[in-house]
Amino acid sequence: MTIFVLFLHDTLAYTTWGKFDPADYAEHSAAPIIDPNKWGGFDIVAPLLNLFFMALMFFISGLFVWKSLVKKGSIHFLKDRGLRLGIPFVISLTVIMPLAYYPSFLMTGATNDFFSYWMGWSWFSGPAWFISMLLVFNLLAVVCFWVFSNSTIALPAIVFTNPLVFFLTLLTLSLAGFIPLLYLFGPFHWIAFGPLLIGQGCRFILYPVYFFAGVAVGAFGLDKSILAQEGPLSRQWFFWLIASIFSALFFLITFASVHLDPAAKWAAPEGWVNLGFSMTLYCTTVSITFIALFLRFANTRYSIIDNLCDNAYGIYLVHYPFIVWSQYSLLGSSMPAISKALIVFIVTLGLSWGTSALLRSIPGVRKIL
């Protein structure tokens, strides 16, 4: 999922619909850097990635929350979350994001040196919004732990053990939260409170639905749920793969039929309900599919993959400046957009991975990353 984050942020500079707003480069531009060389294929790749992987990341983030609360207790758990999420968010807000957006600032025609620019920085959280929202969701999880830890209320076991029932439950809850907010905000509008960017408005409920679905599965027991290594979900991987392909086609058809303009003000067009249903169906189906595929096929240990896992959080935290500066350095090149995107991806992954490994070699930092 972290690799997908890097790839999405890479490709956004080369979509045909990407626009740069010099008046508000941080919040109203499609990406910090918009390259004049574009490729239409990224117009499809970007929404397909963006629509599911953040929801799935919230689901994965919730899986071990309940067991952690039981093991550590609320106070220790909150201290741990403050260390692991709060400190990186503050550093990202004050150091990493200003460094990442400086090339975008220069593209507006400004000539300020970095220190002067930093002093006037708008404290925009950028991709660090995920960390801040995850911290909020963990705080809510503590409240739920206080309320429900001794409760006898429980969902039927079939919700957690039958993949189709789990899928339908997650889809229903997602639709209930997604459709009304899609009508209000549209698919592109982001919500921000001061420096805190909390994600796209239409997904304001979708993300906690996925997070707390993960918490519920973890509380039920991973080995007893659909996430069991030899369970029914891993055996059904081919069915879910085919379902994902059809859900992706359905989404792309409905997305194209409503003729949306990311730069225009949202006004719910005819067919927006079908769009909302297709978006939610795709998100849920592909999320289940990725879990099934990894349960079925990711069963062999490789040292390089283990190292990537160890550094995934660090890569997520530090990758954005490497992406933006790489894109900025290639602006004057006449290379095709695909070539530029490939170079940016390789450079970003290598430098982010190396930086994370270097930071994790510091004992105090290792506790956080």
BELTA-V505344 format. One line per field, one symbol per residue. burial: + if it has 9 or more other C-alpha atoms within 8 Angstrom, else -. A space follows every 50 residues. Layout:
burial = ???
This chain:
burial = -+-+++++++++++++-+++----++--+++++++-+++--+++++-+++ +++++++++++++++++++--++---++--+++++++++-++++-+++-+ ++++++-+--------+------++--++++++++-+++-++-++----- --------+++++-+++-+++-+++-+++++++-++--++++--++++++ ++++++++++++++++++++-+-+++++--+++++++--++-++--++-+ ++-++--+------------++--+++++++++++++++-++++++---- -----+-+--++++++++++++++++++--------+--++--++-+++- +++-+++-++----++--+
